[in-house]
Amino acid sequence: MKSALILLFCVVSFCSNAQFEKRYVDYGLLRFQGNLAFGAPLTRSATNMYFAGDVDYYLKGNVSVNGGIFYFVNEYGGQDVFKQNHSLFAGFSYHFPTNNHLDPYVGIQPGVSLSRLNSESLLFIDVVAMSSFEASINPLFSVHAGMNFFANKYFNVFVNVKYQRGKHFSDIPAQSIEELKITLGLGYMLWARKGYCKFRKPEVD
């Protein structure tokens, strides 16, 4: 995962050396993606894998509204704490102005998790049996930062790092779902303004 991040940043840095007359990002840009994501729980040693997707719509004033979903696949190298650990987010991002095709941003996304403890985990083999409900929906808070590089009119390469904070609550002791999630890969986009919906950026604002 570290090697992939380093490679992606090298590609973006190389591409950013190209000269452009003005910023590529503008209002009406609809960006979306679906990729694998990895999570590192911050209270225990493990790696989570997710199917992740998000959508981002750019408004005027360097702001975009966005939403994302993480579908839990499995936990590796840990104690298999959760059988389900899905999450849904919605919020906004601020995009720092540039004069090229790079698009760095930061944002805030509150969300909810649908989590279920794994009764077969060695941590809970006795405790979960005492619970009347293993699964619950719980609030999350998250902040994220990342960078997009818009390579052409059809796709972009991106990396996103999200810090989420929350707990799985039920009728047994609460379990932390604090986590650092990393998503990277290819994203796609359209330009969607009133009376205009195409891959090519409108030439006239």
C-alpha positions in Angstrom: 0.0 0.0 0.0 2.9 2.4 0.8 4.5 1.6 -2.6 1.2 2.3 -4.4 0.9 5.7 -2.6 4.5 6.6 -3.5 4.0 5.6 -7.1 0.8 7.6 -7.4 2.3 10.7 -5.9 5.3 10.4 -8.4 2.9 10.1 -11.3 0.9 13.1 -10.2 4.1 15.1 -9.6 5.4 14.2 -13.0 2.2 15.1 -14.7 1.9 18.4 -12.8 5.1 19.7 -14.5 3.0 20.2 -17.7 2.0 23.9 -18.1 -1.6 24.9 -18.3 -3.1 28.3 -18.7 -5.8 28.0 -16.1 -7.3 25.8 -13.5 -9.2 22.7 -14.8 -11.6 22.4 -11.9 -14.8 24.5 -12.1 -18.4 24.4 -11.0 -20.6 21.8 -12.7 -17.9 19.1 -12.5 -19.4 15.7 -11.4 -16.7 13.3 -10.3 -17.3 9.7 -9.3 -15.3 6.5 -8.6 -15.5 2.9 -7.4 -12.3 1.2 -6.1 -10.9 -0.9 -3.4 -10.0 0.9 -0.1 -7.9 -0.1 2.9 -8.4 0.7 6.5 -6.1 0.7 9.5 -7.9 0.6 12.9 -6.2 2.9 15.3 -7.0 1.0 18.5 -5.7 -2.4 17.4 -3.4 -4.0 14.8 -5.3 -5.1 11.6 -6.0 -4.2 8.0 -9.6 -3.8 6.7 -10.5 -4.1 3.1 -13.5 -2.3 1.5 -15.3 -1.7 -1.8 -15.5 2.1 -1.8 -17.4 4.5 -4.0 -18.0 8.2 -3.9 -19.5 11.1 -5.9 -18.4 14.7 -5.8 -20.2 17.7 -7.3 -18.3 21.0 -7.6 -20.1 24.2 -6.8 -18.9 27.8 -7.2 -16.5 29.2 -4.6 -14.0 26.2 -4.5 -16.5 24.0 -2.6 -18.0 20.6 -3.5 -20.7 18.5 -1.9 -20.0 14.8 -1.8 -21.0 11.4 -0.4 -19.3 8.1 -0.1 -19.9 4.5 0.9 -17.5 1.8 2.2 -18.7 -1.8 2.0 -16.7 -4.0 4.4 -15.1 -7.1 2.8 -12.9 -8.6 5.5 -10.3 -8.0 8.1 -6.8 -9.3 7.7 -4.0 -9.7 10.3 -6.2 -9.0 13.3 -8.7 -10.7 15.6 -11.7 -10.5 13.2 -13.6 -8.1 15.5 -16.4 -7.3 13.1 -18.5 -9.4 10.8 -20.0 -6.3 9.2 -18.4 -2.8 9.3 -20.1 -0.8 6.5 -20.2 3.0 6.5 -22.0 5.9 4.6 -20.8 9.5 4.6 -22.0 12.9 3.3 -20.4 16.3 3.6 -18.4 18.9 1.7 -14.8 19.7 0.6 -12.8 22.8 0.1 -10.6 22.7 -3.1 -7.4 24.7 -3.0 -7.1 26.9 -6.2 -4.4 25.9 -8.6 -3.4 26.9 -12.2 -3.3 23.4 -13.6 -5.0 20.0 -13.5 -4.1 19.2 -9.9 -7.0 19.4 -7.4 -5.9 19.2 -3.7 -8.7 19.4 -1.1 -9.7 18.9 2.5 -13.2 18.2 3.8 -15.6 17.1 6.6 -18.0 14.2 6.3 -20.3 13.1 9.1 -21.7 9.6 8.6 -23.2 6.4 10.0 -21.9 2.9 10.3 -23.7 -0.4 10.1 -21.5 -2.7 12.2 -21.9 -6.2 13.6 -19.6 -7.9 16.0 -18.1 -11.3 15.0 -19.3 -13.8 17.5 -16.6 -16.2 16.4 -13.8 -13.7 17.3 -11.7 -14.9 20.2 -12.3 -11.5 21.8 -16.1 -12.0 21.9 -16.8 -15.7 21.8 -18.4 -15.4 25.3 -19.4 -11.7 25.4 -21.4 -11.6 22.2 -23.5 -14.5 23.4 -24.8 -12.2 26.2 -25.9 -9.6 23.7 -29.5 -9.3 22.4 -28.3 -7.5 19.3 -24.9 -7.9 17.6 -25.5 -5.3 14.9 -26.2 -1.6 15.3 -26.3 1.7 13.4 -24.0 4.3 15.0 -22.9 7.9 14.2 -19.5 8.7 12.7 -17.4 11.8 12.3 -14.7 12.0 9.6 -12.3 14.5 8.0 -10.5 13.8 4.8 -7.8 15.1 2.6 -6.6 14.2 -0.9 -5.6 15.1 -4.4 -7.1 14.5 -7.8 -5.2 14.8 -11.1 -7.5 15.3 -14.1 -5.5 13.5 -16.8 -8.0 13.9 -19.7 -11.7 14.6 -20.2 -12.7 11.0 -19.2 -10.8 10.1 -16.1 -8.6 11.2 -13.2 -6.1 9.6 -10.8 -6.6 10.3 -7.1 -5.6 9.5 -3.5 -7.9 10.1 -0.5 -7.0 9.7 3.2 -9.9 9.7 5.6 -9.8 9.7 9.4 -13.1 8.5 11.0 -14.0 8.4 14.7 -16.9 6.5 16.2 -17.9 3.5 18.3 -20.1 0.4 17.9 -22.7 0.6 20.6 -24.9 -2.3 21.8 -25.9 -3.8 25.1 -22.3 -5.0 25.7 -19.2 -2.8 26.1 -18.7 -0.4 23.2 -16.1 -1.2 20.6 -14.0 1.5 18.8 -14.4 1.9 15.0 -11.8 4.7 14.9 -9.9 4.1 11.6 -7.7 5.6 8.9 -9.0 4.7 5.5 -7.0 5.1 2.2 -8.5 5.0 -1.2 -6.6 5.5 -4.5 -7.1 4.7 -8.2 -9.0 5.9 -11.1 -12.0 8.3 -11.0 -14.3 9.4 -13.8 -16.3 12.6 -14.5 -18.9 14.5 -16.4 -19.7 18.2 -16.7 -23.3 18.7 -15.6 -24.6 22.3 -15.7 -28.0 23.6 -16.6 -28.6 22.7 -20.2 -25.2 20.9 -20.5 -24.1 17.4 -19.7 -21.0 16.2 -21.5 -17.5 14.8 -20.9 -15.9 17.9 -22.4 -15.5 20.9 -20.2 -17.8 23.8 -21.3 -15.7 26.4 -23.1 -17.8 29.3 -22.0 -18.8 30.0 -18.4 
